[in-house]
Amino acid sequence: MPDEFLDVATKEIKEDLCGLETLLSGCKNDHDVITFIPEFQKHTHKIMGLAL
């Protein structure tokens, strides 16, 4: 893989992990988790896509 792709992918994955961390810290109960499911999926799907 080209180094440029790896640099961009690494940056984007770090941003998505920070986004997940922010979402998780905002979850105080099950209702919050359910509310944030679309955002969780967006971040994890992007990470998965970059990992392939």
PDB file of N, H, CA, C and O in Angstrom:
ATOM      1  N   MET A   1       0.839  -1.179   0.000  1.00  0.00           N
ATOM      2  CA  MET A   1       0.000   0.000   0.000  1.00  0.00           C
ATOM      3  C   MET A   1       0.882   1.239   0.000  1.00  0.00           C
ATOM      4  O   MET A   1       1.918   1.276   0.664  1.00  0.00           O
ATOM      5  N   PRO A   2       0.469   2.238  -0.740  1.00  0.00           N
ATOM      6  CA  PRO A   2       1.245   3.483  -0.740  1.00  0.00           C
ATOM      7  C   PRO A   2       1.235   4.144   0.644  1.00  0.00           C
ATOM      8  O   PRO A   2       0.250   4.088   1.380  1.00  0.00           O
ATOM      9  N   ASP A   3       2.359   4.762   0.961  1.00  0.00           N
ATOM     10  H   ASP A   3       3.159   4.807   0.363  1.00  0.00           H
ATOM     11  CA  ASP A   3       2.474   5.430   2.266  1.00  0.00           C
ATOM     12  C   ASP A   3       1.425   6.519   2.446  1.00  0.00           C
ATOM     13  O   ASP A   3       0.935   6.731   3.554  1.00  0.00           O
ATOM     14  N   GLU A   4       1.081   7.205   1.369  1.00  0.00           N
ATOM     15  H   GLU A   4       1.479   7.032   0.468  1.00  0.00           H
ATOM     16  CA  GLU A   4       0.087   8.278   1.463  1.00  0.00           C
ATOM     17  C   GLU A   4      -1.261   7.727   1.926  1.00  0.00           C
ATOM     18  O   GLU A   4      -1.920   8.330   2.773  1.00  0.00           O
ATOM     19  N   PHE A   5      -1.675   6.578   1.371  1.00  0.00           N
ATOM     20  H   PHE A   5      -1.140   6.088   0.683  1.00  0.00           H
ATOM     21  CA  PHE A   5      -2.933   5.961   1.788  1.00  0.00           C
ATOM     22  C   PHE A   5      -2.875   5.588   3.270  1.00  0.00           C
ATOM     23  O   PHE A   5      -3.822   5.837   4.016  1.00  0.00           O
ATOM     24  N   LEU A   6      -1.768   4.993   3.684  1.00  0.00           N
ATOM     25  H   LEU A   6      -0.999   4.790   3.078  1.00  0.00           H
ATOM     26  CA  LEU A   6      -1.638   4.592   5.088  1.00  0.00           C
ATOM     27  C   LEU A   6      -1.683   5.797   6.014  1.00  0.00           C
ATOM     28  O   LEU A   6      -2.275   5.727   7.092  1.00  0.00           O
ATOM     29  N   ASP A   7      -1.069   6.895   5.611  1.00  0.00           N
ATOM     30  H   ASP A   7      -0.589   6.951   4.736  1.00  0.00           H
ATOM     31  CA  ASP A   7      -1.100   8.106   6.434  1.00  0.00           C
ATOM     32  C   ASP A   7      -2.521   8.646   6.576  1.00  0.00           C
ATOM     33  O   ASP A   7      -2.959   8.998   7.672  1.00  0.00           O
ATOM     34  N   VAL A   8      -3.233   8.706   5.451  1.00  0.00           N
ATOM     35  H   VAL A   8      -2.878   8.420   4.561  1.00  0.00           H
ATOM     36  CA  VAL A   8      -4.615   9.211   5.474  1.00  0.00           C
ATOM     37  C   VAL A   8      -5.512   8.265   6.266  1.00  0.00           C
ATOM     38  O   VAL A   8      -6.327   8.708   7.076  1.00  0.00           O
ATOM     39  N   ALA A   9      -5.361   6.965   6.031  1.00  0.00           N
ATOM     40  H   ALA A   9      -4.699   6.606   5.373  1.00  0.00           H
ATOM     41  CA  ALA A   9      -6.191   5.982   6.731  1.00  0.00           C
ATOM     42  C   ALA A   9      -5.938   6.032   8.236  1.00  0.00           C
ATOM     43  O   ALA A   9      -6.875   5.973   9.032  1.00  0.00           O
ATOM     44  N   THR A  10      -4.675   6.140   8.617  1.00  0.00           N
ATOM     45  H   THR A  10      -3.914   6.187   7.970  1.00  0.00           H
ATOM     46  CA  THR A  10      -4.337   6.221  10.047  1.00  0.00           C
ATOM     47  C   THR A  10      -4.977   7.454  10.679  1.00  0.00           C
ATOM     48  O   THR A  10      -5.538   7.374  11.772  1.00  0.00           O
ATOM     49  N   LYS A  11      -4.896   8.586   9.996  1.00  0.00           N
ATOM     50  H   LYS A  11      -4.440   8.651   9.108  1.00  0.00           H
ATOM     51  CA  LYS A  11      -5.492   9.827  10.508  1.00  0.00           C
ATOM     52  C   LYS A  11      -7.004   9.673  10.673  1.00  0.00           C
ATOM     53  O   LYS A  11      -7.570  10.055  11.697  1.00  0.00           O
ATOM     54  N   GLU A  12      -7.651   9.105   9.642  1.00  0.00           N
ATOM     55  H   GLU A  12      -7.191   8.795   8.810  1.00  0.00           H
ATOM     56  CA  GLU A  12      -9.105   8.960   9.698  1.00  0.00           C
ATOM     57  C   GLU A  12      -9.541   7.966  10.769  1.00  0.00           C
ATOM     58  O   GLU A  12     -10.547   8.184  11.445  1.00  0.00           O
ATOM     59  N   ILE A  13      -8.800   6.888  10.926  1.00  0.00           N
ATOM     60  H   ILE A  13      -7.983   6.711  10.377  1.00  0.00           H
ATOM     61  CA  ILE A  13      -9.134   5.912  11.968  1.00  0.00           C
ATOM     62  C   ILE A  13      -8.998   6.543  13.346  1.00  0.00           C
ATOM     63  O   ILE A  13      -9.843   6.324  14.214  1.00  0.00           O
ATOM     64  N   LYS A  14      -7.943   7.322  13.554  1.00  0.00           N
ATOM     65  H   LYS A  14      -7.257   7.499  12.849  1.00  0.00           H
ATOM     66  CA  LYS A  14      -7.781   8.003  14.848  1.00  0.00           C
ATOM     67  C   LYS A  14      -8.945   8.947  15.118  1.00  0.00           C
ATOM     68  O   LYS A  14      -9.437   9.029  16.244  1.00  0.00           O
ATOM     69  N   GLU A  15      -9.387   9.663  14.077  1.00  0.00           N
ATOM     70  H   GLU A  15      -8.988   9.597  13.163  1.00  0.00           H
ATOM     71  CA  GLU A  15     -10.531  10.566  14.238  1.00  0.00           C
ATOM     72  C   GLU A  15     -11.800   9.784  14.589  1.00  0.00           C
ATOM     73  O   GLU A  15     -12.584  10.209  15.436  1.00  0.00           O
ATOM     74  N   ASP A  16     -11.992   8.645  13.934  1.00  0.00           N
ATOM     75  H   ASP A  16     -11.355   8.299  13.245  1.00  0.00           H
ATOM     76  CA  ASP A  16     -13.174   7.838  14.228  1.00  0.00           C
ATOM     77  C   ASP A  16     -13.115   7.242  15.629  1.00  0.00           C
ATOM     78  O   ASP A  16     -14.139   7.153  16.306  1.00  0.00           O
ATOM     79  N   LEU A  17     -11.935   6.834  16.069  1.00  0.00           N
ATOM     80  H   LEU A  17     -11.103   6.906  15.519  1.00  0.00           H
ATOM     81  CA  LEU A  17     -11.800   6.318  17.435  1.00  0.00           C
ATOM     82  C   LEU A  17     -12.096   7.404  18.456  1.00  0.00           C
ATOM     83  O   LEU A  17     -12.712   7.137  19.488  1.00  0.00           O
ATOM     84  N   CYS A  18     -11.661   8.625  18.175  1.00  0.00           N
ATOM     85  H   CYS A  18     -11.160   8.841  17.337  1.00  0.00           H
ATOM     86  CA  CYS A  18     -11.987   9.745  19.073  1.00  0.00           C
ATOM     87  C   CYS A  18     -13.491   9.994  19.076  1.00  0.00           C
ATOM     88  O   CYS A  18     -14.076  10.278  20.121  1.00  0.00           O
ATOM     89  N   GLY A  19     -14.112   9.886  17.906  1.00  0.00           N
ATOM     90  H   GLY A  19     -13.636   9.656  17.058  1.00  0.00           H
ATOM     91  CA  GLY A  19     -15.560  10.049  17.831  1.00  0.00           C
ATOM     92  C   GLY A  19     -16.290   8.995  18.632  1.00  0.00           C
ATOM     93  O   GLY A  19     -17.265   9.292  19.322  1.00  0.00           O
ATOM     94  N   LEU A  20     -15.813   7.752  18.539  1.00  0.00           N
ATOM     95  H   LEU A  20     -15.021   7.511  17.978  1.00  0.00           H
ATOM     96  CA  LEU A  20     -16.424   6.671  19.334  1.00  0.00           C
ATOM     97  C   LEU A  20     -16.237   6.914  20.820  1.00  0.00           C
ATOM     98  O   LEU A  20     -17.148   6.691  21.618  1.00  0.00           O
ATOM     99  N   GLU A  21     -15.056   7.371  21.181  1.00  0.00           N
ATOM    100  H   GLU A  21     -14.316   7.552  20.533  1.00  0.00           H
ATOM    101  CA  GLU A  21     -14.789   7.662  22.596  1.00  0.00           C
ATOM    102  C   GLU A  21     -15.726   8.754  23.109  1.00  0.00           C
ATOM    103  O   GLU A  21     -16.242   8.665  24.223  1.00  0.00           O
ATOM    104  N   THR A  22     -15.940   9.767  22.303  1.00  0.00           N
ATOM    105  H   THR A  22     -15.521   9.839  21.398  1.00  0.00           H
ATOM    106  CA  THR A  22     -16.852  10.849  22.681  1.00  0.00           C
ATOM    107  C   THR A  22     -18.277  10.324  22.849  1.00  0.00           C
ATOM    108  O   THR A  22     -18.965  10.662  23.812  1.00  0.00           O
ATOM    109  N   LEU A  23     -18.709   9.495  21.900  1.00  0.00           N
ATOM    110  H   LEU A  23     -18.150   9.220  21.117  1.00  0.00           H
ATOM    111  CA  LEU A  23     -20.054   8.920  22.003  1.00  0.00           C
ATOM    112  C   LEU A  23     -20.196   8.080  23.262  1.00  0.00           C
ATOM    113  O   LEU A  23     -21.181   8.197  23.991  1.00  0.00           O
ATOM    114  N   LEU A  24     -19.205   7.232  23.511  1.00  0.00           N
ATOM    115  H   LEU A  24     -18.405   7.137  22.918  1.00  0.00           H
ATOM    116  CA  LEU A  24     -19.269   6.361  24.688  1.00  0.00           C
ATOM    117  C   LEU A  24     -19.284   7.161  25.989  1.00  0.00           C
ATOM    118  O   LEU A  24     -19.990   6.807  26.934  1.00  0.00           O
ATOM    119  N   SER A  25     -18.514   8.221  26.033  1.00  0.00           N
ATOM    120  H   SER A  25     -17.940   8.508  25.265  1.00  0.00           H
ATOM    121  CA  SER A  25     -18.492   9.019  27.264  1.00  0.00           C
ATOM    122  C   SER A  25     -19.812   9.756  27.472  1.00  0.00           C
ATOM    123  O   SER A  25     -20.142  10.138  28.595  1.00  0.00           O
ATOM    124  N   GLY A  26     -20.571   9.955  26.385  1.00  0.00           N
ATOM    125  H   GLY A  26     -20.302   9.645  25.473  1.00  0.00           H
ATOM    126  CA  GLY A  26     -21.863  10.613  26.492  1.00  0.00           C
ATOM    127  C   GLY A  26     -23.003   9.678  26.833  1.00  0.00           C
ATOM    128  O   GLY A  26     -24.123  10.131  27.069  1.00  0.00           O
ATOM    129  N   CYS A  27     -22.739   8.381  26.865  1.00  0.00           N
ATOM    130  H   CYS A  27     -21.828   8.013  26.674  1.00  0.00           H
ATOM    131  CA  CYS A  27     -23.774   7.392  27.171  1.00  0.00           C
ATOM    132  C   CYS A  27     -23.872   7.187  28.678  1.00  0.00           C
ATOM    133  O   CYS A  27     -22.947   6.687  29.318  1.00  0.00           O
ATOM    134  N   LYS A  28     -24.994   7.579  29.217  1.00  0.00           N
ATOM    135  H   LYS A  28     -25.745   7.986  28.697  1.00  0.00           H
ATOM    136  CA  LYS A  28     -25.220   7.427  30.660  1.00  0.00           C
ATOM    137  C   LYS A  28     -26.164   6.271  30.979  1.00  0.00           C
ATOM    138  O   LYS A  28     -26.243   5.813  32.119  1.00  0.00           O
ATOM    139  N   ASN A  29     -26.888   5.800  29.938  1.00  0.00           N
ATOM    140  H   ASN A  29     -26.824   6.172  29.012  1.00  0.00           H
ATOM    141  CA  ASN A  29     -27.837   4.704  30.151  1.00  0.00           C
ATOM    142  C   ASN A  29     -28.109   4.005  28.816  1.00  0.00           C
ATOM    143  O   ASN A  29     -27.585   4.409  27.779  1.00  0.00           O
ATOM    144  N   ASP A  30     -28.927   2.963  28.853  1.00  0.00           N
ATOM    145  H   ASP A  30     -29.353   2.635  29.696  1.00  0.00           H
ATOM    146  CA  ASP A  30     -29.234   2.191  27.650  1.00  0.00           C
ATOM    147  C   ASP A  30     -29.909   3.042  26.571  1.00  0.00           C
ATOM    148  O   ASP A  30     -29.663   2.851  25.380  1.00  0.00           O
ATOM    149  N   HIS A  31     -30.739   3.959  26.983  1.00  0.00           N
ATOM    150  H   HIS A  31     -30.939   4.114  27.950  1.00  0.00           H
ATOM    151  CA  HIS A  31     -31.425   4.830  26.019  1.00  0.00           C
ATOM    152  C   HIS A  31     -30.407   5.642  25.218  1.00  0.00           C
ATOM    153  O   HIS A  31     -30.558   5.800  24.007  1.00  0.00           O
ATOM    154  N   ASP A  32     -29.382   6.154  25.879  1.00  0.00           N
ATOM    155  H   ASP A  32     -29.259   6.026  26.864  1.00  0.00           H
ATOM    156  CA  ASP A  32     -28.347   6.911  25.178  1.00  0.00           C
ATOM    157  C   ASP A  32     -27.632   6.038  24.149  1.00  0.00           C
ATOM    158  O   ASP A  32     -27.361   6.482  23.033  1.00  0.00           O
ATOM    159  N   VAL A  33     -27.329   4.800  24.526  1.00  0.00           N
ATOM    160  H   VAL A  33     -27.550   4.440  25.432  1.00  0.00           H
ATOM    161  CA  VAL A  33     -26.657   3.881  23.609  1.00  0.00           C
ATOM    162  C   VAL A  33     -27.526   3.659  22.368  1.00  0.00           C
ATOM    163  O   VAL A  33     -27.034   3.708  21.241  1.00  0.00           O
ATOM    164  N   ILE A  34     -28.806   3.417  22.585  1.00  0.00           N
ATOM    165  H   ILE A  34     -29.205   3.378  23.501  1.00  0.00           H
ATOM    166  CA  ILE A  34     -29.729   3.189  21.464  1.00  0.00           C
ATOM    167  C   ILE A  34     -29.810   4.435  20.579  1.00  0.00           C
ATOM    168  O   ILE A  34     -29.849   4.328  19.353  1.00  0.00           O
ATOM    169  N   THR A  35     -29.836   5.588  21.189  1.00  0.00           N
ATOM    170  H   THR A  35     -29.804   5.675  22.184  1.00  0.00           H
ATOM    171  CA  THR A  35     -29.905   6.838  20.437  1.00  0.00           C
ATOM    172  C   THR A  35     -28.679   7.025  19.541  1.00  0.00           C
ATOM    173  O   THR A  35     -28.792   7.535  18.426  1.00  0.00           O
ATOM    174  N   PHE A  36     -27.521   6.616  20.026  1.00  0.00           N
ATOM    175  H   PHE A  36     -27.429   6.202  20.932  1.00  0.00           H
ATOM    176  CA  PHE A  36     -26.270   6.825  19.294  1.00  0.00           C
ATOM    177  C   PHE A  36     -25.908   5.690  18.334  1.00  0.00           C
ATOM    178  O   PHE A  36     -24.858   5.750  17.693  1.00  0.00           O
ATOM    179  N   ILE A  37     -26.744   4.666  18.220  1.00  0.00           N
ATOM    180  H   ILE A  37     -27.597   4.618  18.741  1.00  0.00           H
ATOM    181  CA  ILE A  37     -26.422   3.522  17.351  1.00  0.00           C
ATOM    182  C   ILE A  37     -26.045   3.952  15.931  1.00  0.00           C
ATOM    183  O   ILE A  37     -25.049   3.456  15.405  1.00  0.00           O
ATOM    184  N   PRO A  38     -26.791   4.846  15.293  1.00  0.00           N
ATOM    185  CA  PRO A  38     -26.385   5.229  13.925  1.00  0.00           C
ATOM    186  C   PRO A  38     -24.974   5.838  13.877  1.00  0.00           C
ATOM    187  O   PRO A  38     -24.216   5.585  12.941  1.00  0.00           O
ATOM    188  N   GLU A  39     -24.637   6.628  14.878  1.00  0.00           N
ATOM    189  H   GLU A  39     -25.253   6.834  15.638  1.00  0.00           H
ATOM    190  CA  GLU A  39     -23.298   7.223  14.922  1.00  0.00           C
ATOM    191  C   GLU A  39     -22.231   6.171  15.190  1.00  0.00           C
ATOM    192  O   GLU A  39     -21.160   6.203  14.583  1.00  0.00           O
ATOM    193  N   PHE A  40     -22.516   5.238  16.094  1.00  0.00           N
ATOM    194  H   PHE A  40     -23.386   5.212  16.587  1.00  0.00           H
ATOM    195  CA  PHE A  40     -21.575   4.133  16.345  1.00  0.00           C
ATOM    196  C   PHE A  40     -21.317   3.372  15.045  1.00  0.00           C
ATOM    197  O   PHE A  40     -20.173   3.082  14.696  1.00  0.00           O
ATOM    198  N   GLN A  41     -22.395   3.055  14.339  1.00  0.00           N
ATOM    199  H   GLN A  41     -23.325   3.291  14.621  1.00  0.00           H
ATOM    200  CA  GLN A  41     -22.276   2.287  13.100  1.00  0.00           C
ATOM    201  C   GLN A  41     -21.484   3.053  12.047  1.00  0.00           C
ATOM    202  O   GLN A  41     -20.689   2.459  11.320  1.00  0.00           O
ATOM    203  N   LYS A  42     -21.691   4.352  11.956  1.00  0.00           N
ATOM    204  H   LYS A  42     -22.337   4.835  12.547  1.00  0.00           H
ATOM    205  CA  LYS A  42     -20.976   5.160  10.977  1.00  0.00           C
ATOM    206  C   LYS A  42     -19.468   5.075  11.216  1.00  0.00           C
ATOM    207  O   LYS A  42     -18.692   4.853  10.286  1.00  0.00           O
ATOM    208  N   HIS A  43     -19.068   5.254  12.469  1.00  0.00           N
ATOM    209  H   HIS A  43     -19.698   5.434  13.224  1.00  0.00           H
ATOM    210  CA  HIS A  43     -17.640   5.208  12.806  1.00  0.00           C
ATOM    211  C   HIS A  43     -17.049   3.810  12.606  1.00  0.00           C
ATOM    212  O   HIS A  43     -15.975   3.665  12.022  1.00  0.00           O
ATOM    213  N   THR A  44     -17.743   2.796  13.087  1.00  0.00           N
ATOM    214  H   THR A  44     -18.615   2.913  13.562  1.00  0.00           H
ATOM    215  CA  THR A  44     -17.183   1.439  12.982  1.00  0.00           C
ATOM    216  C   THR A  44     -17.172   0.948  11.536  1.00  0.00           C
ATOM    217  O   THR A  44     -16.256   0.227  11.141  1.00  0.00           O
ATOM    218  N   HIS A  45     -18.164   1.323  10.749  1.00  0.00           N
ATOM    219  H   HIS A  45     -18.908   1.909  11.070  1.00  0.00           H
ATOM    220  CA  HIS A  45     -18.204   0.918   9.343  1.00  0.00           C
ATOM    221  C   HIS A  45     -17.043   1.553   8.573  1.00  0.00           C
ATOM    222  O   HIS A  45     -16.417   0.910   7.730  1.00  0.00           O
ATOM    223  N   LYS A  46     -16.772   2.805   8.872  1.00  0.00           N
ATOM    224  H   LYS A  46     -17.280   3.328   9.556  1.00  0.00           H
ATOM    225  CA  LYS A  46     -15.663   3.494   8.202  1.00  0.00           C
ATOM    226  C   LYS A  46     -14.329   2.855   8.566  1.00  0.00           C
ATOM    227  O   LYS A  46     -13.478   2.658   7.698  1.00  0.00           O
ATOM    228  N   ILE A  47     -14.141   2.530   9.840  1.00  0.00           N
ATOM    229  H   ILE A  47     -14.832   2.690  10.545  1.00  0.00           H
ATOM    230  CA  ILE A  47     -12.907   1.880  10.278  1.00  0.00           C
ATOM    231  C   ILE A  47     -12.768   0.530   9.590  1.00  0.00           C
ATOM    232  O   ILE A  47     -11.684   0.187   9.116  1.00  0.00           O
ATOM    233  N   MET A  48     -13.835  -0.231   9.529  1.00  0.00           N
ATOM    234  H   MET A  48     -14.715   0.047   9.914  1.00  0.00           H
ATOM    235  CA  MET A  48     -13.798  -1.534   8.879  1.00  0.00           C
ATOM    236  C   MET A  48     -13.435  -1.403   7.405  1.00  0.00           C
ATOM    237  O   MET A  48     -12.632  -2.179   6.886  1.00  0.00           O
ATOM    238  N   GLY A  49     -14.028  -0.420   6.734  1.00  0.00           N
ATOM    239  H   GLY A  49     -14.681   0.210   7.155  1.00  0.00           H
ATOM    240  CA  GLY A  49     -13.735  -0.210   5.328  1.00  0.00           C
ATOM    241  C   GLY A  49     -12.280   0.150   5.080  1.00  0.00           C
ATOM    242  O   GLY A  49     -11.687  -0.302   4.100  1.00  0.00           O
ATOM    243  N   LEU A  50     -11.710   0.944   5.943  1.00  0.00           N
ATOM    244  H   LEU A  50     -12.192   1.311   6.739  1.00  0.00           H
ATOM    245  CA  LEU A  50     -10.304   1.318   5.794  1.00  0.00           C
ATOM    246  C   LEU A  50      -9.373   0.152   6.109  1.00  0.00           C
ATOM    247  O   LEU A  50      -8.252   0.096   5.604  1.00  0.00           O
ATOM    248  N   ALA A  51      -9.829  -0.764   6.932  1.00  0.00           N
ATOM    249  H   ALA A  51     -10.740  -0.718   7.343  1.00  0.00           H
ATOM    250  CA  ALA A  51      -8.991  -1.896   7.326  1.00  0.00           C
ATOM    251  C   ALA A  51      -8.911  -2.966   6.244  1.00  0.00           C
ATOM    252  O   ALA A  51      -7.976  -3.767   6.229  1.00  0.00           O
ATOM    253  N   LEU A  52      -9.883  -2.982   5.343  1.00  0.00           N
ATOM    254  H   LEU A  52     -10.642  -2.332   5.356  1.00  0.00           H
ATOM    255  CA  LEU A  52      -9.896  -4.006   4.297  1.00  0.00           C
ATOM    256  C   LEU A  52      -8.919  -3.671   3.260  1.00  0.00           C
ATOM    257  O   LEU A  52      -8.775  -4.411   2.286  1.00  0.00           O
TER     258      LEU A  52
END
